[in-house]
Amino acid sequence: MVVAKNFVSYGVWGVTKYGFTSSTSSILWPGLIAALFKIFGINELIPFFLNIIFATSTLILTNYILKQYVKDIKYCNLFIFISLMVITFLTPIIPLIFTGMEHVLQIFLTIAFVYMSAKILNQEKSQNYEVILLLILASLLTLNRYENLFTVLAVVLLFVIYKKRLKAIYILLSGTIPLIIYGLYSKIQGWYFLPNSLILKSAYLKNLTSLNYILLTLKKLIYTILEPHLLILFITAVFLLYIILKDNFTKKINDFYIIILIIFIFNLIFHISFVQTGYFYRYEAYLIALGLLGTSLGISLCLKDLETLIYQNNIRKYKWNILRYSFLFLLICLFMIPAATNGYGSITSVPQASKNIYEQQYQMALFIEEYYQGKSVGLNDIGIINYMSDIKCLDLWGLGNLEVAQKKNEGNYTTNEISNLTTNNNVSLIIIYDSAFQNKIPPDWIKVGEWEIKGNIVCGDSLVSFYAPNQQYEAYLNEKLRLFSFRLPKDVEQRGKYLTN
């Protein structure tokens, strides 16, 4: 939102109005918000309403796909209803709406792109408008989230296998050229080719040629076992794919089911190997939605097969299939337990997560907006503060500061470097999570106060610390924290010398 605000107000793509920053891993989402800011005015409710629109669109699109491909089974409307409910609550879409971030749009674009890909691959000859739409979706998908390059690559591979190589090239170019253009522009501005959010969060980018790459990959694959909803969904998809291929269902339309399952399986493997999971369930949400769509389609095919066997009175094959489908039912039950737990937990945690943001991030922004407008401030969590106030931001984490990101990548982000950065940037206030810096907090910084929230589930840490960079700024910070202390929500625990002066 702050990038969108600065772009609309000052023509600057950055976390402040003072210069370009390549800080976000989504280009499309802030661009879309900026367009609506321009039309309707700057309002923080716009991402919320956008997410409602895209969540609804996702369900409409999914309903459309299921109606096309499961209409032949008995009680198809009930099956579609259950599938939509499962996707809604287990993805989970509802809490993602409240984040205001791009992940609901990612779910919609992923399903639309994979659907169009499977549809075109399943046809002998596709219409021109379908191919054009697919290419547009490929561009939007990667512009919205970089990790969707894996989705595009999986589709490109299938187009090559299906001997549609020219279309494969077009899809690859459509998915990569917009990112290359942005990367070149970022380089011209003196930044990295990739956004800092990817540079700093992905250890792979710094260890591609070392033994650490193998160790990190193994660690992430092992971590998947600790994410049972992803693991069981993966096993279910593989088992469904095995059933469909082994039974050699002869109708050409069944390629559609196979394609969606294969794209999901490859995408999940890539995602687990290279991308994070978790963080309020948002990073893997698009995969869960795609996996649930693929398994719903696969299950419908199995149900159709059982109905056919019953009609043909093929008892022997029917009994054998009952054993296989019983195992499939067991997998679904095993998936539902952790997925339902996560879904329920995410929905019920929305009020507490919102309370966390209000009590910590929003109060920090109010404090800076009132007392530090136009000044230089050091932060490690920069979003809402930059959105609400006009400051010269030194992002000590590195998303919004190139020099910090460079020193981190070089392994030179030491206590002395941090101290020099605050001095050189004339920083008058530092607000950080102590836990994020461990033993790197400069000894010349003066801790004036701490705020601690209760029941934290979404903020980087429950405890945030306020530092003056030296004695010159201590008295002012001490006075303003004391004045602001009466306005803090009562559940925020305050500590520090400003309370005793």
N, C-alpha and C positions, 0 to 999 in steps of 0.2 A: 504493500500500500504506500509506503514512503517513496519507493522508486516511482510509482505511478504518479504520486502527488508532485514530486519534483520535476518529472517529465512534463506534466501538464502546466505547472506554474512557472517553471524556469527553463524548460527545454533541456534539462540535464537528466541523463539516465544514471542515477546514483542515489546513495543513501542520504546525502546532503545536497544542497543546492550549489555547493562549492566545486564540484567536479565529478567526472564520470567514475563510477565504480562498477566492477563486474562481480556482484555479490550474490546474485540469486541464480539457482539452477533452473528456474523457469523464466523464459522470455515472453511466452504467450500470455501468461496469467497477469503479470503487471501491465503488459500492453493492453490487454482487454479492460482491466480496471481503469487504466489511464483514459481509454476512449470513453468509458462511461462517466468518469470524473469530468471530462470535458463537456459532455452532454448535460449531465444532471447536477454537476457541482461535486466538490470533494465531500464524501460522506462515507464513514466507516461501515455503514450497513450494506453498501453495494456488494462487497464480496459475499456477504451472508445471503443476499437474495440471488446472486449469481449461482451459488452452490445449491440453493433450493431448486432453481431452474434446471441445472444440470443433473441433479439427483432425480428429479421427475422425468427428465428426458432419458436418463439411463433406464428407468423402469419401463417407460413407453417403448423404447427400442428393444429391450430384452423381451418384453411381452410380444412385440411384433415378430421377433426371431422365433420364439417358442411356438407361437401360433402357426407359423409356416411349417415347422419341422416336427411337431409332436401332435398334430391334429388327428393323426390316424389311430392314436391309442385311446383306450376306453377311459372315460372320465378325464379327458384332456384338460378341461377348464380347471378342475381341481388340482391337477398336476402343475399347471402353469401358476396357479395361485400360490401353491406351496413353494414352488421354485422362486417366485418373486419375493415372497416373505423371507425365505432363507437368504437370498442375496441382500435384501434390505437390512436385515438385522445381524447377519454374520460377517458382512464385508468389513466393517459396519459403516453404512452410509450416513446414518443420522448424526453421530458425533462428529464425523468429518465435515458436515455442513457448518458446524459451529467453529471450526478452526479458521475459516476464512481463507484457506489456502487452496492450492490448485489440484488437490488429489481427487476431488469429485469429478472435475473436468477430465482428469487423467483416466478415470474409470470409464466415463462416457466415450472418450475418444478411442480408448483401447478396444472396447467392445465393438464400436462402429468400424474401426480399421480391420480388426480380425474378421468380423462378419463379412465385410466387403471382399476381403482377401479370399476367404473360404468360398464365397459365392462365385467369384470370378474363376478360381481354380477348378470349381466344380462344373463349369460350363465349357462346352466345346468352343463357343465363340461368345465373347462378352461385348456389351454395348460400349461405345466410346465414352458416354457420360459416366458409366460405372468405373472405367479406368481412370478418368479425370478425377472423379470423386475420391478414389483410392489414393491417388497421388497427393491430392490436397490433404487428406487425412494423415498421410505419412509425414508431411511437413508439419502439420499442426501438432501431431503426437510428439515428435521429438522436440519441437519448440516449447512444448508445455513441460516436459520432463526429459532430461538427457538420457535417463536409463531406459526410456522406450526405444532407444536405438537397438536394444536387444530384441524387442518385439519386431521391429522392422527387419532386422537381420534374419530372424527365424522365418518370416514371411518370404524374404528374398530367397532363402535357401529352398523353400518349398516351390517357389516359382521356377527355380533352376531345375529341380527334380521333375517337375511337371513339364519340362521342356518349353517353358515360356520365358526364355532368357532375356528377350528384349524388354518385356514388362518388368522383369527382375531388375534390370539396370535402371529403368525409369524410377522404380520404387526406391532403390538405393540412393539415387541422386536426389530424389524429392525429400528423403528423410535426412540426408546429410548436408546438402548445399546450404539451407538456411542457417544451420549451426556453423558451417565453415565461414559464411559471410559475417555472422556475429563474432566469431572467433578472430577473424582478420581485423574487424573494426576494433575489437578489444585490444589487439596487439598494436594497432596504430595509436591507440590511446595510451600505450605503455604498459598495459596489463597483460595477464596470461591469456593464452588462447582459450582456455576453459575458465569458467567462473571460479572465483576463490572458494565457493562453497564445495565444489567438487575437488579442487586441489587440496584443500585442507582436510576434508572428511574421508577421502579415499587414500588409505595407506598404500594401495596398489600402485598408484601413480608415482610413488617414490621408491618402489621396491620391485619394479618389473623384472629386473635382471638378477635379482638376488635370491638366495635360499629363502628369504622371508616371504617371497611370493607363495611358495609351496606351503610353508607353515601357516600363513594367513588363510590360504584356501582351505586347508584341512581344518583349521580352527572354525571357519565359518560353516563348513559342512557339518561339523560336529554340533555346532550351535543350532543347526536346523533341527536336530533331534530334540533340542530343548524347546523348539517351536512346534509342538505336535500337530497343530491345526494345519500348518504348511506341509509337514511330512506326510500326514495321512491323506491330505488332499492330493498330494503328488502320487502316492501309492494307488489311490482310487483311480486317478486318471490313467495311470499306466495299466492297471488291471482292466479297465474298460477298453482301452486301446487294444490290449491283448485279446479280449473277447471278440471285439468287432473284426479284427484282422484274422483271427483263427477260424471264426465261423464263416469267413469269406462271404459276408452278406453281399449279394450280387448287384443290388441296385446302385446305380451311379451316384444317387443322392447321398449315399452313406459316406462318400468321400468328404462331404461337408462336416460330418461329425468327427471324422478322423483328423482332418486338418486343424480344427479348433483344439482338439486334445493335444496334438503334436506341438502346436504353437505355444500352448500353455506349459507343457512339459519343458520345452527348450527354454522358454522365457524364465521359468522358475529356477532352472539350473543356473542360468546366467545371473539372475538377480541375487541368488544366495551367494554366488561366488564373488560378486563384485560390489554389491550394494547393501546398504544397511536395512535392517528390519526394525519394527517397533516404533518408538516415538509417537505415542498416542495412536498406534495401529495404522498410521497413514502411509508408510513407505511400501507396504506389501498389499495395500487395499485393492489396487487394480488387478493384482494377480489373483487374489481370492475371488473377486467378482468374475474374472475370466474363467477361473477354474470351476467355479460353481455353475457357470453357464455351460461349460464343456461337459461336466459330469451330469448335469440335468439332461442334456441332449443324449449323452451316452446311455443313461438310465432309461430314457424313453424308448430307445432302440431295443434295449433288453426286454422291456415290458411288452413291446410290440412282438418280439420274438416269442415270448412266453404265450401270448394270446394266440399266435399262429399255431404253436405246437398243441395247445389245448384244443383248438378248432380241428386240427388234423388228427387228434387222438394219438399222437406220437408219445406214448407213455415212457418208453425207454429214454429217449432224448430229453423228454420233459424232466424226468427225475435227475438226470445228470446236470441239466441246467439249473435245477433247483439248488443243487449243492454249490454250484458256482455263484449263483445269485444270492445265496445265503451268506457266502463269504463277502460278497459285495455289500450286502445289507449290514454285515458286521462292521465293515470299513466305514460305512456311512455313519453308523452309530458311534464308532470311535472318534470320527471327525467331529460329530455334533457336540460331544462333551466339551472339549477344549474351545471349539469355535463358539459355542453358545455361551460358555463362561466369559470368553473375551468380549463377545457381542454385548452381553448383559452388563459386564463390568464397564465397557466403554460408554454405553448409553447412560448408566447411572452415575458415571463419574463426571459427566458434563457440568453439572452445577458446581461441584467441588473444583474442577479445573478452571472454570470461569472465575470462581472466588479466588483461586490462587493468583491468576493474572491480575485481577482487580486489586488484591491486597499487596502485591509486590510490584509488577511491571507498571501498572497504571499509576500507582502512587509515586514511583520513581519518576515517571514522566511528568506528573503534576508538580513535583518538587523542582525539577530542572526547568520546567516551563516558567515557573514563577520567579526563580532566583538565579538562573544561569543562562538566560536568553542571550544569544550572541557570543557566548564564551566557549572556550575549548574544554571539552569534557572527555575523560577516558572511560570507556565502557567495555564490557565483554558480551553484552546482550543489547543490541542496538535498535531493534525494530520500533517499538511503540514510542520510545523516547525521541527518536528522530522524526517520527510522524507528527508528534504533538508539539515539538519545539524547534526553534531555529538555533542550532549549535554547530560548532566546529568539532566534529566527532573523531576522536582517535579510537578506533576499534582495536582493542588490545587482544581480541581473539583472532582477527585477521580477515573476516569476511568483507569488511568495508575499508580495509587499509592494505595497500599493496606492500608497503615496506614490512609490515608485520608478517604478512604471508610469506614474503621472500625469506625473512630471517628464520621463520619456522621451518620452511622447506630446506634451508641450508643447515639446520641444526644449531643456529647461532642465536636463538631467542633466549638469552640469558637475563639474569637480574639486572646487570649493568645496561644491557640493550633496552630493557623496559624502562629503566630510569631515564636513560638518554632520550628515548622517544617522548616521554611525558615532558621533559625539560625543553626539548627542541620544538615541541608543538604548543608550548605555553599553557599546558593543561592546568586548570584551577581546581578540578574535582575529579576524583576517580571513584566509580561505583563498580564493584566486581564481586563475583563469587570467589571467596578465598580458595575453595576447593579446586577451582579451575586453574589456579596458578601454583598451588602447592608451596614449594620452597623458593619460588621466583619473585616474591613480593619484595620490592626494594626496601632496604632498611630505613631510608630517609623519608618514606611515606609515613604519614601520621594518621592512625586510625582514630576517627572521631566518633563513629557510631556504627551500630548494626541493627538491621531489621530482620526478624525471623517470623515466617508464616507457619501456620499449623496445617497438618494434613496435606503436605505438598505432593502432587501427583503429576504436575506438568511443567513447572518451572525448573530451570537448570539446577537450582539448589534452593533449599528453604531459607538459607541465610545469605543476605546480601550485606556487604560492608562498604562504608563510606570513608574515603581517605582524602586528606589534604596532601598535595605533593610535597609541601614544605611548610614551615611555620608562617610564611607570608599569607597563606590562604586558610590557615587553621581557624583563626578567630571568626572569620566570616562564615565558614561552614558550620562551626559550632553554634553560632547564633541562629542560622537559618534552619538547622535541624531542630533546634529547640522550639522555634516558632511553629514549624510544621508538625511537630510531635502531637499537638492537640488535634490535628486534623486526620491523623492516621486511623484506620479502622481499629476497633478495640481489640480484635483478635491478633493484631500484629504485636509481637513482643519486641520492645525496644531496649537496647543496651548501649552504653557508651558514656564518655565524659560529658557530652552535651546535656545529659539529664541531671548532672550534679552541679553544673555551673549556674 
